[in-house]
Amino acid sequence: AVKTSIGQHCEIHTFDMDNYSHIVEPTGAFYHQWGLSDKTESKKKQRNSGMFHHEYKTLADTVKLLGHQNRTIDIFKIDCE
């Protein structure tokens, strides 16, 4: 729906620490397995099934890694957990 409203040139990127690439990538969106934070770092998290490594990046580092400096972000949606 976003590409229809804005245009086919629109890039859609989604970010989550869990692996949803099998759901996201068939839609044509780009999937990145990291979360946004106030600093770029790797953290270990304990869950019921064991330890997990989670990657976090700042918005500035994310923009730079994706090569989106000096580009307009038309829509920015974030879920806070």
Phi, psi and omega in degrees: 000324180294315180296327178292320182285318185266316180141159182294341178289347183294132174259136177244125179240137176233146186229133174198145180287334176276161185268101176248019184302325181293339178267318187282313188299322177298343179279350182094000177276161177263129181255134179230127185267067172206163179250164177268141181209178177278353174210151178276122182194167175246133180233148173264135179235137177269130173231172181306322184267008177131192181272142178230145175261125178245134178261138176232143177223150174288162176298320179299316178294323178296313179302316180294315180299325181275356180071033184254020176299144178061025175245155180271132171264113183283320181225132177228110180244136181222139172256128178261129179234000000 
